[in-house]
Amino acid sequence: MAAEHADGFETLAIHAGQEPDPVTGAVVPPIYQVSTYKQDGVGGLRGSALGDAARWIEGYEYSRTANPTRGALEECLTALEGGARALGYASGMAASDNLIRVVCRPGDHVLIPHDAYGGTFRLFDKVLAGWGISYRPVPMTDPAAVRAALAERATRLLWVETPTNPLLSIADITALAQLAHDADALLVVDNTFASPYLQQPLALGADVVVHSTTKYIGGHSDVVGGAVVVADLALGDQLAFLQNATGTAGGPFDAWLTLRGAKTLAVRMDRHCQNAGRIAEMLASHPRVAQVYYPGLPGHQGHEVAAKQMRGFGGMVSFRAAGGEREALGICGRTRLFTLGESLGGVESLIEHPARMTHASVTGSALEVPADLVRLSVGIETCEDLIEDLRAALG
């Protein structure tokens, strides 16, 4: 008997959780812009019109609890990450906060990257510390350092970004999963920079994946959202309870926009990677650039690990200006096609100064980023145009 055929990533992105509407035949899931639902008698909840998108619920009663459009997105993200269940949130930070509050209790300890995203640091340092959660920054690229930190103190979570924001460090997910599980800790991987198309942490041993779906999954800079994808259904149920209790779920129109973006994730990421690789090579040979951070460059410290666990090297490039902070600020102000702005992962190219913008919250901490650093989110424009734009800005 022939083995059952498994659909590819691109097919799942377009079809998972997105069956044609059984009433009208619409091939795109409708936006169920609704707060409440008619019940067939007291406690008689109607099922989903979207099939598998409702497999975790008994029926619809209130959209904070469940909504068919959000359910379609969650089903799609579950398939793309190869998980057991996904939850859609109003933002990436809402997703992270809900996850931590489910798996941690006051007194628990967490290891985070020594070059973590500024918003993640702010959440642990300014919010969760007051709730009794302690944290320690550790270089996740160094398994020996992680092992030592785990041995030093009981740890509940090993929180990993790979690639990191904005220094593009690469952590070996398989190695860290083994270390975490040996220490009875959970491994959480922020997969925002890679996207599920380039990297699937659950298949490499991670327990949980988090996303800012605002970025590559949405892909068009027109929606804010987040997601958690878990390997364990029981954890998924706990997350769904807290999501409902705290009201952190995303709205139906946001879910619909994100689902629309996910359909083209694979083709967009291919172009992001192609453009970013060429730009990184140009920057590496430019006399006004002191250092380039891009895992696709053979000289990058994490190049071999990235090549092993990623399908491509991503669309993010960071570099240090040879002229220091003043020159970095000047470059950010001189581009024409690279728009000065925060966020990333959209079809358009963005440029920013992390020390004064996305990572201002880590100033003065152990996670402080270099003042001469410039971060690029390389879009899908004509690459020659982007290269000329940067050359002109570099002078």
N, C-alpha and C positions, 0 to 999 in steps of 0.2 A: 504494500500500500504506500503510495507516494506521501511524503511529508507535506503537512499543510504549509502553504505559501505564506510567508510573513511580508506584510506590506513595508515598503521603504519609507524613509523619513519624509520625503516630499509628498508621498501619497497620504501619509498620516496627517501631515500638516493641513492638507486640504479636506480630508474626509473624516478624521476621528472626531466624534461628537457632533458631526455636522450632517446628519442624514436629511434628505429633503423633507420639507414639512408635509405631514401626511394629509393635511386638509387641502392645501393649495398646490402642493408640489414645488414650492419655492426652494431653490437649490442652496440658498443662503439662510442660515437660521435667523428668524425674525428678532427684532429688538422687543423683548417683552418689557416695555416701559410701564411697569405696573407695581403698585405697592402691596395689594392684597388680592385674594382669589376667592371666587365663589365656592362654597363647600356644599357637597351633596349630603345635607343633613349634618348634625353635630358630629364633628370628628371625621366626616367623610371627605377626605382629601383627594383631589384628582391627581392622577399620575402625570408623567411628562409627555409632551408632544414630540420630544426629541430622543426617545429611546434610551440609549446607554447614558446619555447626559444626566439622567436622573437615577442612576443605579445605586446611589448612596442615600436616597431620600425616600420617604414613604408617600410623599405627595406635597403639593404646594399650599401654603397658608399665608405666608408673609415674605416679601422679597429680601428682608434682612436675613432670613433663615435659608431660603433657597429661591433661585430665579432661573428659569430655563436658559436664558442667554448666558448667564454666568456659568451654569452647569455645562453648557457646550464648550466654553473656554476651558473649564477645568478638565473635562474629558480629553480635550485635545492636548493640553499640557501633560496630563498623565501619560498619554501615549508617546509624546515626543521625548520625555525624560525616562521612559521605561519604568515608571513608578507604580505604586498601588493606588494612590489617590493624590489629587492636587486640590488646593484651596486658592481661590482668587481673592485678592485684597485690594483696598483702595490705593495702596502705595507699597513700594518695596520695604520701607521702614515699618509700616503697619504689619506686613508679613513677618519681618524679623522680630518685632516686639511680641507679637502673638506667639510665635514659636518659642521664644525664650521663656515666656511666662507659663507655657504649658509644660516644658521639660525641666525648668529650674525652679528652685525654691530658695527663700532667703537663707544665706549661708553657703550656697553653691558657688563653685569657682569655674571660670571659663578661660581658655587660652584663645587669644585673637592674634592675627598677623601683626608683626611689628611695623608693617606699612599698610594697615587696613584703611578702607574708605573712611573719610572724615565723619560721615553720618553714622557709621557703625560705631566708631570711637565715641562720638557724642552720646549715642544711645546707652552704651555701657558706662561711660564715665559720668554723665550728668543725670541720667534717668535711673538706670537699673542699679547703680551703686547705692542710691537712696532706698532701694528695695531690698538691699542686703546681698546683691550679687557682686562678687569680686571678679576681677579680670587681670590678666597679665599678657602683655605683648611678647610674642616669641617669633623668631625668624622661621617661618614654616618651610622655607627651603632647606633647612638643616634638620634632618630627622633626629640627629643626636641631641640637638638642643631641645627639641620637642619631647623626646624620651626623658631627658633630665627634668624638664618642667613637670611632666606627668608624674614622675617618681617623687618629686618634691612635695606635691600636695594633691590630695584627691580632687579630681576634675570631672565636672559633669559634661561639659561640651568642649570640643575642639572645633573652633570656628575658623574656617579657611576661605580665603579668596584665591582663585587662580584662573587667569592672571589677576594680579592685584591692581588696585586703583590708587595712585597713578603710576607706580614704578614698574608695573608689568612683571612682577616676580612670579615664578612658576613653582607650585608645590606638587609633590608626587602624591596624588590622591590615594593610590593603592598602598603605598608605604605608610601614610598617615592613618588610613583606615585600620591597618593592622595595629599600629601603636595605640590608637584610640580604643579599640575593642579589647586589647590586652589590658588596658587600664580601666575597663568598664565605663568608658566615656562614649558619647555619641559624636560622630563626625558630621558636621554641617558644612556644606560647600556652597558659597555664593557663586553661582554660575553665570552671573549677569554679563561679564565681559566676554565669555566664550559663547554663550547661548547653547541651547541643547543640540543645535546642529553641529557645532564643533566639538562638544565635549559632553559626556553623559556620566556624571559622577556616581550615580547609583550603581551603574554597571561595574564601576571600579572599586566599590566597597563602601561608599558613603551611605549614611542613614537618611539624610535629608538634603534636599536642594532648595535654595532660596533664589528668587529672581526679583529684580526690579524690571517688570515687564514694560515699563516706560521706555526702556532702552531698545535693544535689538529685536525683541519679540514683537513689540508694537511697531517700532521701526520708522515712524513717520513724524515724530515729535508733536503729536497731537492728542496724546492721552497719557495719564499717569495711572500706574497700577503695580501690583506686586503679586507674587505667588509663592507658595510652599508646596513642594512635591515630596512625598514620603514613600519609603519602602515598606512601612508597616501600617496596615489598615487600622489597627487599634490607635496608633498615634494620630492618624488622620481623623478618627472619630473625636478624639480629645480636642484637636485643633478646631474642628467644626463646631463643637460646643462653645469654645471660648470665642470663636469668630462671631457666632450668633449672640452670645452674651454681651460682648463688647461693641458690637456693631461696626466691625472693621472691614466688612466685605465691600468690594467695588460695585458700582452701579451697572445696570444692564447696558447702557450705551457705551460706557468705558470697556466693558467686556466685549461688546460687539466690535469696537474699533481694534482692540487687541487681537481678537480672533481673526479679523481681516488681515492685520499685519502678519500674523503667524503663517498665513498661507504662502507668503513669498519669502519667508525667512531664509530658506536654503539658497535661493538664487541671489538674494541680497548679500548674504554672508560670503558667498563665493567672490562677489565683486569687492566687498569691503576688504577681504583678505588680499586680493590681487593688488588693489590700489595701495593699501597700507604697506605691503612688502616693497613695492617700488619706491614709495616715499621714504621708507626707512633706509633703503640703500642710498638714495640721494642724500639724505641728511647725514649719513655716516661718512660720506666723502666730502662734506661741505666744511670749509675752513672756519665758518662762524658757529659751528656746532661742536661742543666739547664732548658730548656723550649721547648716545641714542639708546633708548630702552624699547626693544621690540623682540619678542621671543623667536621670530622667524629669522633673525640674524644669527649666523653660525657662532659668532662670538658671545652671544647672550648666555649668561650663566645657566639658564634653564632651558636652553634650546633642545637638548636631547630628551628631556622629560616631556616638554611640550610636544615634540614630534611623536612621542610614544602614546600620549593620551589625548591628543587633539587631532581633529581632522584638518584643521588649518590654524593659522597663527593669530587670527583676529584682525579687527579694524582699528585698534587703538595703538598709537605711537606716542611716546614721550621723549623729550630731548632737553638737554641743558645747553643754554646759550653760552658761548665762549666769552661774551662780554659781561656776564653776570646778570644780576636781577634787573638792572635798568634796561639792558638789551633785551631780556626776555619780555619785559613789559612793552618795549617798542615793537617787537615782532608781533605780539598779540594785537597791536593797534594798527598794523600796516597791511594786514591781509585783505584781499578783496572777496575771494570765494569762501575762505574759511571764516565763518561768522563767529564773532566773539560771544561766547555764551556757555553756560553750564549745561549739564546733562551730556548725553552721548547716544550713539547707536542709531541715529536717524539717517535717512537717505542723504541729507545734506551734511557737509563737512563743518565741524566746529573746532574752535581753538580757545584755550583758556589758560589762565595762570593759577595753578592749584593752590599755591601758598596764600594767595589773596582771595581766592574764589571757593572752589569746592572743598578745599582742605584747610580753610582758615580756622576751623574748630580745633585742629591739632597743633596750632602754633604754641610753642613753649613746652610741648609734651615730648615724650620719647618717639612719637610718630611724626614729628614735624618734617615736612618735605622741603627739599632744597628751594631756595628763593629764586634760583635761576632756571627752574624747571618750567617747561611748556608742555601742555598735553593736547594732543590732536585726536579728535574723533573723525576718522577718515571716511568720507561718504562714498557715494557710488557715481559721482560725476566723472567726466572724462579725465583720466589720470594725468595726461599731459597738462591740462589746465591747472590742476591742483599743484603739480610740481612747479610750474612757472609762477604760480601765486606765492608759494613758499620761498622760491629763489628770490623773488622781488622783495618780499618782506625781510629776508635775511640780509639783503643788500650785498 
